[in-house]
C-alpha cells in the first residue's frame, strides 16, 4: 500500500502514532523513555512552534495529538523520531532500529471528532487494562505537572478562550463498542471520518455525540 501523501496544514491538529520495532516492548524502561519523550516534545514546542494537545506513552507505542501553526509536521516528526531513537540507543548501547517503521497520522478537522480523539488517546491505558482511571496512568500528559512542563490542554479551535482542564469524569466514561470502533477505523484515514456503508452513507456517526471539554483555567 502506498504511503499517504502528507497533508501540511495549520488549520487542524493531527493524531500521530508509532510502534516499537517488531511491536515488542520498548527496550528502555518507561520512566527513562518518558523523560526522553518529554524533552523531545518540549523541543517541538520551542524549535518547531508545535502545540501539543495530548500524549500517552504505552509499552510498545505512543499516541500524540499535535498541531503545527507553521505547517511543518514532517520536519517536527522527523526530529521527534530521530532524537528519541538516538537518545534511547545511547542510553542502552544499542544501534538497531528503535521504531518499527514510519509513523501513522490522521488529520482531525472537526471539533466533535477532536475531543473524542483526545478522549480516545487518554483512555488507551484503561482499554489495555493497565489502570481503571485515566488519572492513574503515569505516562500521560493528562497527569503531567503543569508547573514543570506547562502543559494544559487548550481549546485549539477557539484560541481566544482560556486554557482548558479536561473533564475527567467524562474521560472516564467508556465509549460504546460501536463508537470505539468508529474512532479506531477513522484514525486510519488521512482525514478522520466515520466509515461508510456500501451505499456511501455513514454506517454510524459521531455527530451529536456528547463531549465535555472541561473547565477553563
C-alpha positions in Angstrom: 0.0 0.0 0.0 1.5 3.4 -1.0 2.2 5.9 1.8 -0.4 8.6 2.3 0.6 12.0 0.9 1.3 14.1 3.9 -1.2 17.0 4.4 0.5 20.1 5.6 -1.8 22.4 7.4 -2.1 25.0 10.2 -5.9 24.7 10.4 -6.4 21.4 12.2 -4.4 19.1 14.5 -3.1 15.6 13.7 -3.3 12.3 15.6 0.1 10.6 15.3 1.0 7.1 16.4 4.0 4.9 16.0 5.2 1.5 17.4 8.4 0.0 18.6 10.5 -2.3 16.3 8.8 -5.7 15.8 6.0 -4.5 18.1 8.0 -5.6 21.1 8.1 -3.5 24.3 10.4 -0.6 24.1 13.8 -1.7 25.4 14.3 1.3 27.6 12.5 1.4 31.0 9.4 3.5 30.8 10.4 6.3 33.3 13.6 6.9 31.3 11.8 6.8 28.0 9.1 9.1 29.3 11.7 11.7 30.2 13.3 11.4 26.7 9.9 11.9 25.0 9.1 14.8 27.3 12.4 16.5 26.5 11.9 16.0 22.7 8.3 17.1 22.7 9.4 20.2 24.6 11.8 20.9 21.8 9.0 20.5 19.3 7.3 23.4 21.1 10.5 25.5 21.2 12.1 24.8 17.8 9.1 24.0 15.6 6.4 26.0 17.4 4.2 23.0 17.7 1.2 22.8 20.1 0.9 19.5 22.0 -2.6 18.6 22.9 -2.3 15.1 24.3 0.4 12.5 24.6 0.3 8.9 26.0 3.2 6.6 26.1 2.5 2.8 26.2 4.9 -0.1 26.5 5.3 -0.5 22.7 3.7 2.5 21.1 2.6 6.1 21.7 -0.4 8.4 20.8 0.1 12.1 20.1 -2.3 14.9 19.2 -0.4 17.8 17.8 -1.0 21.0 15.8 1.5 22.8 13.6 1.0 26.6 13.2 4.0 26.6 10.8 2.7 23.7 8.7 5.8 21.7 9.5 4.5 18.3 10.7 7.0 16.4 8.5 10.1 18.2 10.0 8.7 18.0 13.5 8.1 14.3 13.4 11.5 13.6 11.7 13.1 15.4 14.6 11.0 13.6 17.3 11.7 10.1 16.0 15.4 10.7 15.3 16.1 12.2 18.7 14.0 9.7 20.7 15.8 6.9 18.9 19.3 8.5 19.2 18.9 9.2 22.9 17.3 5.8 23.7 20.1 3.9 21.8 22.7 6.0 23.6 21.2 5.0 27.0 21.1 1.3 26.1 24.2 1.0 23.9 22.1 -0.3 21.0 22.3 0.5 17.3 19.2 -1.2 16.0 16.0 0.5 14.8 14.0 1.9 17.7 10.7 2.4 15.9 9.2 -0.3 13.7 8.5 2.0 10.7 7.0 5.3 9.7 4.5 7.0 11.9 0.8 6.9 11.1 -1.2 10.1 11.0 -4.8 11.4 10.6 -6.0 15.0 10.4 -8.7 15.9 12.9 -10.7 18.7 11.3 -13.9 18.8 13.3 -14.4 19.8 16.9 -16.5 16.8 18.0 -14.0 14.4 16.3 -11.2 16.3 18.0 -12.5 16.0 21.6 -13.4 12.3 21.2 -10.0 11.6 19.7 -8.5 13.3 22.8 -10.6 11.1 25.0 -9.6 8.0 22.9 -5.9 8.8 23.5 -6.2 9.4 27.2 -8.2 6.2 27.6 -5.6 4.0 25.9 -4.1 2.6 29.2 -7.6 2.0 30.5 -8.6 0.0 27.4 -5.3 -2.0 27.8 -6.3 -2.9 31.4 -3.3 -1.1 32.9 -5.4 1.1 35.1 -9.1 1.8 35.9 -9.0 5.5 35.8 -7.3 8.0 33.3 -5.9 9.9 36.3 -3.9 6.8 37.5 -1.7 6.4 34.5 1.7 7.9 35.0 2.9 8.2 31.4 0.2 10.6 30.1 0.3 14.3 29.5 -3.1 14.5 31.3 -1.2 13.8 34.5 2.0 15.8 33.9 2.5 18.5 36.4 1.8 21.9 34.7 4.3 23.7 36.8 7.1 21.6 35.3 6.0 21.1 31.7 3.4 23.9 31.3 1.0 21.5 29.6 -2.7 22.1 29.8 -5.0 21.0 27.1 -6.0 24.1 25.1 -9.1 24.8 23.0 -7.3 24.8 19.7 -10.5 25.5 17.7 -11.2 28.6 19.8 -7.8 30.2 20.6 -9.5 33.3 22.2 -10.8 31.1 25.0 -8.7 30.4 28.1 -6.9 27.1 28.6 -9.0 24.1 29.5 -8.6 21.4 32.2 -10.3 18.3 30.8 -13.5 16.9 32.4 -12.0 13.7 33.9 -15.4 12.2 34.7 -16.3 12.4 31.0 -12.9 10.9 30.1 -13.5 8.0 32.4 -16.9 7.2 30.8 -16.2 4.3 28.4 -17.1 4.6 24.8 -19.7 2.2 23.4 -18.1 -0.6 21.4 -19.6 0.9 18.2 -18.1 4.4 18.8 -14.7 3.0 19.8 -14.6 1.0 16.5 -15.6 4.1 14.6 -12.7 6.1 16.1 -10.2 3.3 15.6 -11.2 3.0 11.9 -11.5 6.7 11.4 -7.9 7.3 12.6 -6.6 5.1 9.8 -7.8 7.8 7.3 -5.9 10.8 6.1 -8.8 12.9 7.4 -10.6 11.4 10.3 -14.2 10.4 9.4 -16.6 7.6 10.3 -16.6 4.5 7.9 -19.0 4.3 5.1 -21.6 1.7 4.1 -21.8 0.3 0.6 -24.3 3.0 -0.4 -21.9 5.7 0.7 -23.7 6.7 3.8 -22.1 6.8 7.3 -22.6 3.5 9.0 -22.5 5.3 12.2 -21.6 8.8 13.2 -20.1 10.9 16.0 -22.4 13.7 15.1 -24.3 14.8 18.2 -22.1 12.8 20.5 -21.9 14.4 23.9 -18.4 15.7 24.7 -17.3 17.7 27.7 -14.2 19.7 27.2 -13.8 20.6 30.8 -13.4 23.8 32.7 -11.4 26.9 31.7 -8.4 27.9 33.8 
